Amino acid sequence: MNEIFSGLPKISYEGPDSKNPLSFKFYDADRIISGKPMKEHLHFAMAWWHNMCAAGTDMFGTVTADKSFGSVLGTMEHAYKKVDAAFEFMNKLGVDYFCFHDVDLVPEDEDIKVTNRRLDEISVYIAEKMKENGKKLLWGTANLFSNPRYMNGAGSTNSADVYCFAAAQIKKALDLTVRLGGKGYVFWGGREGYETLLNTDMKFEQENIANLMRLAVDYGRSIGFDGDFYIEPKPKEPMKHQYDFDAATAIGFLRQYGLDKDFKINIEANHATLAGHTFRHELRVAAMNGMLGSIDANQGDLLLGWDTDEFPYNVYETTMCMYEVLKAGGLKNGGFNFDAKTRRPSNTYEDMFYAYILGMDSFALGLIKASEIIEDGRVDSFIKERYESYESGIGEKIRSGKATLKELSDYAEKLGKPDIPSSGRQEYLQSIVNSILFEKN
């Protein structure tokens, strides 16, 4: 078979001193970090929609990149070419996982029966390529936002007919996920929200969304899906207010409707900042609730108010991400999906490789530095010492749940007035992080 990315080599680790742009500076797959190889911490995944499909279109302009891969767009020939391109790309970069929406894989027909036949056909070819190349499916999902029928949402739609079409797409996407051995299935409510409450029954819509998710769980388990279902929070854009606003909102929703035993949270860095949170905050909220599932590894531009899906390069952010992941014990079924796209002017095949090298190196360096912060111990020790008043006496009674409100009141009266709490020493702790981040390797 002729190479699609001819002239582009298999990317190897050459170390931080290398000036070769087509090499890894920090991602050394077999390097042991915190007790296991780097590649086992970092299950990197290729996003089919951005890497194999997105061609630079934005709301102000048309395509700038050629993603035809030598075929005619919108045909099954093109679907097969994307599969060939995807596996060649993953092989050359050492990426072992991929993610997809249903309509990323094949052109969608007006008749869902035709689309489903196409999906069945292409899934056979994908399965062969997976076996041949040793690649795995991280998670699958259905695109329930692009087609005009989803203008008012999928689970939240006001049309029962559209609701059934959403269910049909979910069923087929779950079929494909199980067929290809995926350990995750994602719900991203891209249009599950509202523009105005003047025409919206919010309780009705959220109940319908929860019911659709429950039906998906029941069907998935019935066909042998033993992985995790995920909600991917996002606060806005395209809808003014989306129901899965942030991790805390999504977790509350899952618990309200009894879905929390099957669902975890897929955190995206760019969505976190759109919600007014840090990436780290969203990871911490998910982890402390036992619901950190998977990660969309990208970043946004803080000067822009929309989802820019940039490849991650902010090593401070990737370090704090990996600190949270390591402290949480890692990701069970999840990984690091590059839900990221090259910038519109970066329109060559070579740019696709540069982008993944950037993202993989950024997270690899973040993993190295996060492990060093934990091994250094000063940050964790400080946090422990900051709360030491709860380790004995009245503090211990508070934490054990044995204290009464009257007892606490009596204690306060005897005390007269409390001492000023100890310093939070934020700047000192930030200097520790900086010294570890920027020390000479």
N, C-alpha and C positions, 0 to 999 in steps of 0.2 A: 504493500500500500504506500502511495506517495505521501510524504510528510506534508501536513498543512502548515506547520510552523517551521518550514525548512530554513536552515541557517541559524536557528536558535538552539543552543545546546541544552543538555541536561544540566540543571543548576546544582552546583556542589557547594559545600561549605569551604571557604578559604580563609576565614578569620577576619577580625576587625582591621587588620592592616592592609587587606587586599584593596586594590583600586579597580578591580574588575567589576563593572556594574552588573554583570550577569553571574553573580555569585552571592552566596549568603555570607554575611559578616558575623552574625550571631546565632542563626538557627543551625545548630549542630545536632541532628536528629538523635544520635546515640549518646550524647553527653548526659551524664547522670546529674540530675538536679533534684534535691530533696528526696533521694532514694529511688528514683526511677528515670528512665530515659526521657529526654525532652519531648520526643514524639508521642509519648504516652500521656504527658501532661497536656499537650497541644494537639488535639484532634482537629487539624485544619480541614475545612471543607470549602469547596468551590460552589458559589451560588450560580446555578444554571442561568437564571434570568438576567443577571448583570453581565456575566462573563461571556456567555454564548449568544445572548440575544440583544442586549442594550447596545445601540449604535450611535449614541450621542444626542438623540432627540431630547429637547426640552420644550417648555411651554412657549419659547420664543424662536425656535429653529428646528430644522430637520436634521437628518442623520449626518454625521461626520466620519463615521467608521464603517468599514465593510465587514459585516458579519455573515456574509453569504457563504463563506468558505468554499467558493467555487461552484455554487449551485444556485438554483432559482428560489428566491425567498417565497415563503408561503406554500411550499410543496413538501411532500414526504421525502423527496430526495434531500431537501435542505435539512429535514429533521434527522436523517441518517448522518449527514455531514456534520451536524452539530455534535452528535454522539462521538464521531471519530475525532473531531477537534477537541472535545472535552477530555477524552481519555489520553490523547497525546499530550495535552496541556498538563493534566494532572501528573502523568508519568514524568515529564521533564522537570516539574517542580517538586516532586515527592509529596504531593498532596494526596491523601489516602481516602478522603470522603467528598461527597457532593450532596447538594440539596436541590429540590426542584419544586416548582408549581406545575400542575397538570398541563397548562397551555404553554409552558416553556418548551415542552418536549415535542409537541406536534401542533400544526395549524388547527385552530378551532373551527369546526364546521357549524353551520346554522342548526343542523340536526345533531343532537347530543349522541345519538346512536352511532353516527359516523365518527365523531370525535373519539368515542370510546373504543371503536374498532381500531382506530389509528393508535391510540394509547396502548392497547393490547399488543399491537404489532411492534411498536418501537420498544416496548418493555422487554420483549424477547431478545432483541438485539442488545439492549443495555445490559441485561443479565449475562449475556455471553461475554461482553466486553469487561464486565466486572470480574467474572471468573478468570478471564485471560490475563487481566492486569492487576488483580488483587486489590480492587477498590471496593469501598463500602458506601452505602447510603446512610447519611446522618439523620435526615428527616425529609419527609414529603409534606406537601400541602396542596390545596386547591386555590386557584385565583378566583376569589369571590368579590372582586372589586372593579376589574377593568371593563367587563362587558356592560353595555348600557342597561341591561336588565337589573343590574345591581346599583342603579343610581340612588336608591333609597336603602341600600344595605342588602345583606343576604339573610342572616338570621333575624335582623331587625326590619326587614322589608314589610311594607303594608300589603303586599300581594302574596296570597297563599301559593299561587302558581310559581312565582319566583322562588319562594321558600323551598318548594319541592325540587326545583332545578339546583338550588344550592345543595340540598341533601344528596341529589344524584351525583354532583361533582365530588362531594366529600366521600361518598361511598366508593367511587372509582379511584380517587386518590389514595384512600386507605387500602384498596385492593392492590394498587401498584406498590405502595410502601411495604406491605407484607410480602408481596412477591419478590421484591428486591432486598428484603432483609433489613429494612430500616428500623431503628429503635426509637424514632420520634415522629410525631405528627403535630403540625403547628396550626393554630388558629390565629391569624392576624386580622383583626376586625377593621380592615381598611376603610369601610364605609358603614361600620356599625356605630352610628352616632346620629347627631342631628344638626341641622342648621338653625332651626328656631323651635322653641317649645310651643309656639302657636299652633303647629300642626302635628305635634308629637305626643304620643302616650308612652312615656319613658318606661313605666312599670311593665306595660304590655310588651314592649320591644325587648326589654332585658329578660323577661320570662321566656320569650320565644327563642332568644339566643341561647339561654341555658338549656332549653329543651333540645335544641339542635345539637348542642355539645353532648348532652346525655345520650341522645340517639347514636351519635358517632362513637362514643365510648362503648355502648352496648354492642354495636355492630363490629367495631374493631376487636373487642375481646372475643366475639363469637367466631372470628376468622383467624384467631391465633396471634393477634397483635399484643405482645407482652411488654412493649416499651412505654414511654411517657407521652402523654398529650401535653402540649404547651400552649399557653397564651403569650403572645408577644405584645406588650403594652406600647401604646403610642397615644399622645394626648390630642393631636390635631393634625390637619392636613392629610387627607383631603377634607374631612368633615371639620366643622368648627369645634365640635365637642365630641370626642370619641369615648365610648363607654369603658374601654380598657386604658384609661388615662395614664396610669403608672402602675408600678408593681404593687403598691399597697391597695390601690383600687381593684386591680385584677384579683388579688388574693382575697379581698373582702367579698367580691362577686362569687368566686369559686366556693368559698365557705358558706355563703348564704344559700347557694343552690345545691350544696352537697356534692360538688365536683372536685374537692380538694384532694381526695385520695388518688385520683387518676391524673390530675393535671399538675404541672410545674410551670415555671415562668421562663420564657426565652427573652433575655435582656439584650436590647440593642443600645449601644453607646449613644448614637445620634438621637434616638427616641428619648433617652434619659434627659439629655440637655434641653430638648424641646419641651419637656415637662417641667423644666425649671430645677432639675436635680443634677447632681453629678452622676457619672457612670457608676462610680463606686457606691454611691448612696443606694441606687437601685439594686446593685448586686448584694449589698448588705441586707436590705429589706427582704429580698427573696431568700437569702441564705439563713437569716435568723428565724424565718418561718418554715425552714426545712423544704423550700420550694425552688431553690436555684437549680434550673434544669440545663439550659444551654445559652450560648452567647452569639449574638450577631456582631462580629468584630469589624467595626468601622468607627468613624467619628464624624461629627458635624462641624460646620463653620459657625462659631458663636456670633459672628457679625451678620449672619443670615437667619431668617426665621423659618426655614423649611428644612426638609430632610435631604441633605446634600450627599449622604452616603459616600464619604471620602474614605480612601484607604488610610488606616491608622498609622500615624507617624509620631504622635505625642507620647514619648516614652514614660513621662510622668504618669499619664493616664493608664498606659498598659501595665506599668509597675503596680499601681494601686489596684487595678483589676486582678492581676495575678496574685497579689497579696490576699484579696478577698477569696479567690478561688482556692488557694492553698489552705487558708485558714478554715474553709468550709469542707475540706477533705477532697476537693476536686469535683469534676462533673461525672456523674454515673453513666448516663446514656448520651449525654450532650457533648458538644465540642465548640469549635470556634469557626463559625461560618462567615466567610468574607462577603457579607451583604454590602458590597462596596463596588463602585464603578470608577473607571479612570475618568479624569476630567475631559470635558468635551474636546478640547484641542489635543489631548493625548490619544490619538486615533489610530495607532499602528499596532500590529501584533506584538512588537517589541515592548510597547508601553504596557500591554497586559502582563508581561513577565516582570517588568520593573515594578508594577503595582503590587503583585503578589510577593515579590522579594521584600519590598518595603514593609508590607503588612506582617509577613512571617518573621522578619528580623525584629520588628518593633515589639511583637509579643514575646519572642524568644528573649530579647534583652529585658523586657519587663519581668519575665519568669525568673531570669538570673538574679535580677536586683531585688525582686520580692522575696526570693529565698534568702538572700543575704540580709535583708531587713529582719526577717524572722529569726535567722541564726544569730544575728547581732544581739537581739533580745532587749535592747533598751526601750523600744517603743512599747512592747508588750509588758515589760516590767513596770514602766511608768503608769500604764493604764491600770494594772493590778494594784499598785500602790495608791492610786488616786481614789479607789473605792474601798480602801482597807478599813474604814470606819464601820463597814457592814459585816466585818468578819468576826466580831465579838460584841458582847454587851447588847445594848439596845438595837444596834444595827443588825446583829445576827437574828434577833427576835423578829425584826421587820422582814428580813429575807425569808425566814422560815414560816412566816404567816401566823406566828403565835402571839403577836402583839395586838392589843386592842387600841381603839382610838383614844379611850380614856387614859390608858397606860402611857401612850405617847404624849398626851396632853400633860399628864402629871410629871413626866420626865422633863418636858420643856419648862414647866413652871419651876421645878427645882434647879434647873440649869440657869435660869435667869435670862441669859442670852447666849446664842451659839457663837463659837469662834467663826471668823471669816473662813470660808472654804479654801483649801489649798489651791495654789496656782495651777492653771491648766497648761502652762508652759508651751503654748502652741508654736511659738517661734523656735524654741529649743528643739522641739520634735521635728519641725520642718527642716531645721539645719541638719539633723541626723539623716533624714531621708536624702537631702541634697548631697551630703558627704558620701553616702553609699552610692548614690546614682552616678556621681561624677568622679569617684576615685579612679585612679588609673588601674586598668585591668592587669 
